[in-house]
Amino acid sequence: MPPKHTPSKEAAPASSPTTRQIPSDISCLILYEPLEPNYEKQPIRKGMNGGNRYWAPPNRKNAYHRNNTRAELFRWIGGRVQVPAANDVSRQRKLDAYQYAVATVFTQFPDTDHLLAVPFHAETRNVDEVYGGWKVLSFNHVQHGTNRTLSQVDLAGDQARLAAPGSGEWMPQLLPRIYDYDSNLTPDRTTSAGLVGSLPILFALPAFSARQDELSQVLRTCLRPNKWLPHPHNHGHFQGRGMVVTVYRDPANPKGSTKANLDRLQDGYFGPFYQP
């Protein structure tokens, strides 16, 4: 696995959120693998934390059910999603050498609306041993100018909520309202400047916006350059639902799908991934 890229907390050039857009020639592959707990291998873990109920996925790598027949591969190019053809190079090659980043994400619904994640495939490592347990989705706040702030999705962020009000275009469809900006905490930040950050997590959010059998339609219909178009489906936050999302460099696009370009994409160099 390549070294984990740590997004910079320093902002991209001040003009980027408003003037820069995702280039049409940048691309990557996204593999979605549904994952479910195997409670025969590790009992269900529920409890209370600070007066709040919680549910946590298994910590042991052998305590999951995975159905490879439900894994789905997509190509994201220039902000839009395609399904690679059967004879596409992405289906002819082993993609391990092209791996850019991976995350395993679980919803805690209905106990809470938080999302839990780790930056690796949960079937490859014991979470407690290598990562100290599952992490609640969090954010870094990256300032752009005097009143624009990007929310950088992270697993080691120092903020529990968005840096500015969530857009009605993607909240609560992509992010549950529990993550929304709290004016009582940061009353001076009033302008939403969108989401950037970990690409596997940014791609995981749409997966939980609908059911598994609606994933392809939702991705191809709703993802656009720097934006999200809302859909009419019910949310896909179901008890015990997890998703492994792996982002690969695109072997069909060696010039546009470089590690440097993907680093820039998740750092906000091309503007917000999901704009206000």
C-alpha positions in Angstrom: 0.0 0.0 0.0 1.4 3.4 -0.9 2.1 5.9 2.0 -1.0 7.6 3.2 -1.4 11.1 1.8 -2.0 13.7 4.6 -4.0 16.6 3.3 -2.4 19.9 4.0 -4.2 22.3 6.3 -2.8 25.2 4.3 -5.2 26.5 1.8 -4.8 26.3 -1.9 -4.4 29.6 -3.7 -7.1 32.0 -2.5 -8.7 32.1 -5.9 -9.2 28.3 -6.2 -12.6 27.9 -4.5 -14.2 30.3 -7.0 -12.1 30.3 -10.1 -10.6 26.8 -10.4 -12.6 23.8 -11.6 -11.9 20.1 -11.9 -10.1 19.6 -15.2 -11.8 17.4 -17.8 -8.8 15.1 -18.2 -8.3 14.1 -14.5 -9.6 10.7 -13.6 -9.5 7.8 -11.2 -11.2 4.4 -10.7 -13.4 3.7 -7.7 -14.2 0.2 -6.3 -17.1 -0.1 -4.0 -17.2 -3.3 -1.9 -20.2 -3.8 0.5 -19.1 -5.1 3.9 -21.3 -6.5 6.7 -20.4 -7.6 10.3 -20.2 -11.3 11.0 -21.5 -11.5 14.6 -20.6 -15.2 14.9 -16.9 -14.1 14.7 -17.3 -11.1 17.0 -20.4 -10.2 19.1 -22.2 -7.0 18.4 -20.6 -4.0 20.2 -23.1 -1.5 21.6 -23.0 0.8 24.6 -23.1 4.3 25.8 -20.6 7.1 25.4 -21.2 10.4 27.1 -24.9 9.7 27.4 -25.2 8.8 23.7 -25.8 5.3 22.3 -23.3 3.9 19.9 -22.7 0.9 17.7 -19.3 0.0 16.5 -18.2 -2.4 13.7 -16.0 -5.4 14.6 -12.3 -4.8 15.3 -11.2 -8.1 14.0 -10.4 -8.5 10.3 -12.0 -11.9 10.1 -15.4 -10.7 11.5 -17.0 -9.6 8.3 -19.1 -10.9 5.5 -18.1 -9.7 2.0 -20.1 -10.5 -1.2 -17.7 -10.0 -4.1 -20.5 -10.3 -6.6 -21.8 -7.0 -5.3 -18.6 -5.1 -5.8 -18.9 -2.3 -8.4 -16.1 -0.6 -10.3 -16.6 2.9 -11.7 -14.5 5.5 -13.5 -14.6 9.1 -12.4 -13.4 11.5 -15.0 -13.6 15.3 -15.0 -16.2 15.1 -12.3 -18.6 12.6 -13.9 -18.9 8.9 -13.3 -18.9 6.1 -16.0 -19.2 2.3 -15.9 -16.1 0.9 -17.6 -16.9 -1.4 -20.5 -16.2 -5.2 -20.2 -13.1 -4.8 -22.4 -11.8 -1.7 -20.7 -8.2 -1.8 -19.6 -9.3 -1.3 -16.0 -11.0 -4.8 -16.1 -8.1 -6.4 -17.8 -5.3 -5.5 -15.3 -4.7 -6.1 -11.7 -5.3 -2.8 -10.0 -3.2 -3.3 -6.9 -0.3 -1.5 -8.4 -2.5 1.5 -9.1 -4.0 1.9 -5.7 -4.1 5.5 -4.4 -6.1 5.3 -1.2 -8.7 3.2 0.6 -11.2 3.6 3.4 -13.7 1.4 5.1 -16.8 3.4 6.2 -19.7 2.3 8.4 -22.9 4.1 9.3 -23.9 4.0 13.0 -27.6 4.5 12.1 -30.0 4.2 13.9 -28.0 4.6 17.2 -26.4 7.8 16.0 -26.1 9.6 12.6 -22.3 9.6 12.8 -20.1 7.7 10.3 -17.1 5.6 11.4 -14.1 4.9 9.2 -10.5 3.7 9.0 -8.0 4.4 6.2 -7.6 0.8 5.1 -9.6 -2.3 4.2 -11.1 -3.6 7.4 -10.6 -7.2 6.3 -6.8 -6.7 6.1 -5.9 -5.5 9.6 -7.2 -5.7 13.1 -8.5 -2.2 13.7 -7.7 -1.8 17.4 -4.2 -3.1 16.9 -3.1 -0.9 14.1 -5.3 2.2 14.4 -6.5 2.4 18.0 -10.2 1.7 17.0 -12.7 3.2 14.6 -12.6 6.9 14.1 -15.6 9.2 13.8 -15.7 11.2 10.6 -14.3 14.7 11.3 -13.0 17.8 9.6 -10.2 20.3 9.3 -11.2 23.9 8.7 -9.2 25.5 5.9 -9.5 29.2 5.5 -9.8 30.9 2.1 -9.8 34.7 2.2 -11.7 36.5 5.0 -15.0 34.7 5.1 -14.7 31.5 3.0 -13.8 28.2 4.7 -13.4 24.8 3.2 -14.4 21.7 5.3 -11.7 19.1 4.8 -13.1 15.6 5.5 -10.6 13.6 7.6 -10.3 10.8 10.2 -7.9 12.8 12.3 -9.6 16.2 12.0 -9.7 18.6 14.9 -13.3 19.6 14.3 -16.5 17.6 14.7 -18.6 19.9 12.5 -18.5 21.7 9.2 -16.6 25.0 9.0 -19.6 26.8 7.5 -23.3 26.0 6.8 -23.8 22.8 4.8 -25.2 23.3 1.3 -28.8 22.4 0.8 -27.7 20.5 -2.4 -25.8 17.9 -0.4 -26.9 18.0 3.2 -28.4 15.8 4.6 -28.2 13.6 1.5 -24.4 13.2 1.6 -23.7 14.3 5.2 -26.1 13.8 8.1 -27.2 17.0 9.8 -25.3 16.0 12.9 -22.2 17.3 11.1 -23.7 20.7 10.2 -22.1 24.0 11.2 -23.0 25.3 14.6 -23.2 29.0 14.7 -22.9 29.0 18.5 -19.4 27.6 18.2 -18.2 29.6 15.2 -20.5 32.5 14.7 -18.2 34.4 12.5 -18.2 31.9 9.7 -21.3 32.3 7.6 -20.3 31.3 4.0 -20.2 27.7 2.9 -17.2 27.0 0.8 -17.8 23.3 0.2 -16.2 19.9 0.9 -12.7 18.6 0.1 -10.5 15.9 1.7 -10.0 12.2 1.6 -11.1 10.9 -1.8 -12.3 7.5 -0.6 -14.5 9.2 2.0 -15.8 11.8 -0.5 -16.7 8.9 -2.8 -18.2 6.9 0.1 -20.7 9.6 1.0 -22.9 9.0 -2.1 -22.9 5.3 -1.4 -24.8 5.9 1.8 -27.2 8.4 0.2 -29.2 5.5 -1.4 -29.6 1.7 -1.4 -26.9 -0.5 -2.8 -29.0 -1.4 -5.9 -29.3 2.4 -6.7 -25.6 3.2 -6.4 -24.8 3.1 -10.1 -27.7 5.3 -11.1 -27.0 7.8 -8.3 -23.3 8.1 -9.1 -23.9 8.5 -12.8 -26.7 11.0 -12.3 -25.7 13.1 -9.3 -21.9 13.5 -9.5 -20.9 16.5 -11.6 -17.7 18.6 -11.7 -17.3 20.3 -8.3 -21.0 19.6 -7.4 -23.7 17.2 -6.3 -27.2 17.1 -7.8 -29.7 15.8 -5.3 -31.7 12.7 -6.0 -35.2 11.6 -4.9 -34.2 8.2 -3.3 -34.4 7.4 0.4 -31.2 7.4 2.3 -29.1 4.2 2.5 -28.1 4.4 6.2 -29.1 0.9 7.4 -28.0 -0.8 10.6 -24.6 -2.5 10.1 -24.1 -1.3 6.6 -20.4 -0.8 5.6 -18.5 0.0 2.5 -14.9 -0.4 1.4 -14.0 2.3 -1.1 -10.7 2.0 -3.0 -9.5 4.8 -5.3 -7.0 3.8 -8.0 -5.0 5.7 -10.5 -6.6 5.1 -13.9 -4.4 2.9 -16.1 -6.3 4.2 -19.2 -5.2 7.7 -18.4 -1.6 7.8 -17.2 -1.1 11.5 -17.9 -4.2 12.7 -16.2 -4.5 10.2 -13.4 -1.3 10.8 -11.5 -0.7 10.8 -7.7 0.1 14.5 -7.9 -3.2 15.3 -9.6 -5.2 13.2 -7.1 -3.4 14.9 -4.2 -4.4 18.3 -5.6 -7.9 17.1 -6.1 -8.4 16.1 -2.4 -6.5 19.2 -1.2 -8.9 21.5 -2.9 -6.5 22.8 -5.6 -9.3 22.4 -8.2 -11.9 23.9 -5.9 -14.4 22.1 -3.6 -15.2 18.6 -4.6 -18.8 19.3 -3.4 -19.3 23.1 -3.8 -21.8 25.2 -1.8 
